[in-house]
Amino acid sequence: MQKDIKLLIFDLDDTLYLEKSFVKSGFLSVAKYLEKNFRIEKKELFKVFLKLLEKQGRGKIFDNALKKYNLYDKKLVQELIQVYRTHKPNIKLYSGVTNLLKSLKKKYKLALLTDGLGYVQRNKVKALKIEKFFDLIIYTDDYGRNNFKPSIYPFKKVLKYFNITPGSSIYVGDDPYKDFVGAKKLGIKTIRVLKGRYEKIRARRNFGADYNVREIAEIKKLLKKY
């Protein structure tokens, strides 16, 4: 890691907060919606959603839950997806993130770079109250799905905005499948936070970060060391 670091770029989901908390928050909103319209107890529905998530992973959860109650309808599924995506998230930053960002902002330029539906990611940022920490926020959805990570496009856009070289930049993410490939191609140093759904996933060759940390606060130690 070079000594002249000027820019830190952060991923959002599972890097700054536990993304599963957003999923649970969305499930609860959908459960409340169904309770209101079909008089099915929301606590029961919430448990059904969680069991389906654990059993089958993401995708078709609302479809299968509705089938369980003989309510399956494609239109209703789409309504539930919209409730999920547009709900006001009940989410919190990982412990130590606020203090870390406050401290880093005094010395470095900070950027946030996040994939996913733009309006969903904006709702998350708003709920976490982190706009004030970042000099730039890039929602890759604004530039098309082909520019999601691992594309180098959003990273180049960040570097151009600040007029800072890749060697003076660090990217912090969590996803060993896509987060670090584009950044490393440009020569940006990378740090992986071992949190969230990919915590125990071992990165394939050339997909890993330059450094791994268990807690995001360890980033400060890395910066001091180098």
Rosetta blueprint (number, residue, H / E / L):
1 M L
2 Q L
3 K L
4 D L
5 I L
6 K L
7 L E
8 L E
9 I E
10 F E
11 D L
12 L L
13 D E
14 D L
15 T L
16 L L
17 Y E
18 L L
19 E H
20 K H
21 S H
22 F H
23 V H
24 K H
25 S H
26 G H
27 F H
28 L H
29 S H
30 V H
31 A H
32 K H
33 Y H
34 L H
35 E H
36 K H
37 N H
38 F H
39 R L
40 I L
41 E L
42 K H
43 K H
44 E H
45 L H
46 F H
47 K H
48 V H
49 F H
50 L H
51 K H
52 L H
53 L H
54 E H
55 K H
56 Q H
57 G L
58 R L
59 G L
60 K L
61 I H
62 F H
63 D H
64 N H
65 A H
66 L H
67 K H
68 K H
69 Y L
70 N L
71 L L
72 Y L
73 D L
74 K H
75 K H
76 L H
77 V H
78 Q H
79 E H
80 L H
81 I H
82 Q H
83 V H
84 Y H
85 R H
86 T H
87 H L
88 K L
89 P L
90 N L
91 I L
92 K L
93 L E
94 Y L
95 S L
96 G L
97 V H
98 T H
99 N H
100 L H
101 L H
102 K H
103 S H
104 L H
105 K H
106 K L
107 K L
108 Y L
109 K E
110 L E
111 A E
112 L E
113 L E
114 T E
115 D L
116 G L
117 L L
118 G H
119 Y H
120 V H
121 Q H
122 R H
123 N H
124 K H
125 V H
126 K H
127 A H
128 L H
129 K L
130 I L
131 E H
132 K H
133 F H
134 F L
135 D L
136 L E
137 I E
138 I E
139 Y E
140 T H
141 D H
142 D H
143 Y H
144 G L
145 R H
146 N H
147 N H
148 F L
149 K L
150 P L
151 S L
152 I L
153 Y H
154 P H
155 F H
156 K H
157 K H
158 V H
159 L H
160 K H
161 Y H
162 F H
163 N L
164 I L
165 T L
166 P H
167 G H
168 S H
169 S E
170 I E
171 Y E
172 V E
173 G E
174 D L
175 D L
176 P L
177 Y L
178 K L
179 D L
180 F L
181 V H
182 G H
183 A H
184 K H
185 K H
186 L H
187 G L
188 I L
189 K E
190 T E
191 I E
192 R E
193 V E
194 L L
195 K L
196 G H
197 R H
198 Y H
199 E L
200 K L
201 I L
202 R L
203 A L
204 R L
205 R L
206 N L
207 F L
208 G L
209 A L
210 D L
211 Y E
212 N E
213 V E
214 R L
215 E L
216 I L
217 A L
218 E H
219 I H
220 K H
221 K H
222 L H
223 L H
224 K H
225 K H
226 Y L
